């Protein structure tokens, strides 16, 4: 039998990831439950437990209000798993033992459908936001359980449960509950923030992966953000190296936070910051894709952690700027080149000068540093560009990077007519809803693939088509799934799941 050679050209990795992402997105949309009964069956299948009280009523409300993704709550729902392993009576003891005098904690009490919160705290507007979401519709109030929520208003997350407790839980009703708050601001926190990792993990046994120039695009977000398997994050991510603010507990207290690394067990909820800054996007100052500059844009300050002479060059924001700025001078970069016959892609070394016009990435503010590191950074980052909030809208691609915590500009960028290149290791509530390579372009924390990413997206016709498709998809998708009513329904479902933690049959 004659075997003819396969002459089909191999797609660029970015095109393959984009097409796979679109298929996954279409499959996700097609499988959503259409009735409360279907949603209950799907819930049982996914989580191997019964849904919380009020779930069917929630589904009815969600369907009525046009929630697109009825079933896609894996990240939010599985966040409760560690706490469900602990007897509710023990959990109540730990919750009661949690110090309430921390300025960053806002306590929200729901009793008989009435909501009250600690209004004397600096972040009291978080309580106001939760009240606004939950009281928007009398139908929400009708299914609200009685419960008390502790909301962390800091950018930095708060809860790291030790690995042995995560693995075994505790059912002892006589368990002595004690909650110590560790203050790790301006200290090296790695040991404390990785206690939830297995003792044999790279994060805890000092196993590092040798640095390589090999180009790898993010194909699995969960793996790319896994702190336990990336010892190099200790030096590459500012918060994990020297946080500007961190008060941490190693106890099973389900604190609500806006975002967290994979080793933290905080409960993710929609950040009030996004809604408060919804008006930051000005559509009138945006332009059509074809009118935008063919480059990637980012500017921001040196937030992320406490900068010292020994660490600032490794912080995620500073490292990215140093690796891409003109002032650093020409240097070798790694790109991909199609092999003869177009059957594969091989790595080649090139000079950064050839692609420098595709990157406009600079620092506009020197902060969170001691005198010597401040001076060093001022010298290193002297060159600046347009720093207006709307400046990013002039570029086809916009980079979004973490600072002290999640990036508050993310929704504004997603709503624009530009494609978002997102570098983060933080989990947020919306992770199940925003599909990589469809609604945004993921960038690894190492970030060395940015040169080939921009070569393909910025200098090839197919790359430009993919970039335009992602920019359009994100704008349209945000209008469907990040509406105010979607946030209300998400918070309501979280409250139902949360209240169940403290109200279980022994």
C-alpha angles and dihedrals in degrees: 000000000000115000112202116207117254104249096177109129113242113244121240109262091247092055091049092050091048093051092045090049092052091051091050091049093051091048090050092053094047096053100054118126116256099195138034089250092055091047092053091051091048092047091054091048094051102041105023093230140083118274117253124268112284093027097122091048088050091053091051090052092046093051091047092051094048101251103177100203107046095163104034102099101110098127094045095043098044089052086075093056097090091052094047088060089064122077109255092234090056091045090054090053092053091045091052090048093055109110111248097194095080108119092221095057119090115190116215117195122195114192125163090343091306118121125208131169141182099276095180095071123098091242096045091129086075088066090045090053094050090048091049093051097045097043096047093098128030087221089065091052091051093065099035111124123217108261146133122235129196110211121197109214096186120101088235120076123237119204127080113166114200115253096245092056091046090052099043107020117198132262098176109126091197092056112141107236116211128162119197118189113217117205107211101164111144090006135107103262102178098114092049097044093050099048088106091062121093113267089242095052121114089246092062104031097050095248113157129189112233111250114253135182090222111133113234122170118209109266098159116040094192093054093043091055098042106123092189092064097040112069088169089070086077089073100026101053118061099210091053092048107041115347119204090216127013131153109174139186130198095202133100099258113141099224117178114235136171098235139347144182117256094262093062125087100206117137109249118227134169109282114240086215092073092054093043089055098039089114093059090090110084110194091191090065093048122094136207118272093251091055096051126099114263096241145084118257134199136154131167145126130282096265123140101090145340108307120221132170088259100050114024096090090059098049111113098245098042093043092054093050093047091050095051108029123110094227092065087070132230114321138167118275132182120242137169124248127187114246124235108288089024091256096130147359123251131193118250133180118240139169117263091226091076092064102027092107089064094063127066104171121148145149118249101180136036111211144146096039142115120247098270097046091044090056093046092052093046089057094044096047101038094125115085140174138192108329100182113128090240094050092094090061089070092067129073091223128041124193119218119194134177119256123182085332136338119347110259092201094065099099092044090055094045090054093052127088090251127093115248120228103200124201113182142129092195126108117225132182093254096058093105091053104046111069118210116239089017105058098013140005113244119220123195120241089246087055097194091130092067093093094056090039091058093040090058098037096039104039108031129071094228091049091052090050091052092047091051091049092052092047091051094043094052093050093050094042095051088055089056105041108021097057119134090252090054090056091049092053093046092052091046092053091047090054091052091051092043097050090054090065091070098035107058132129108261 
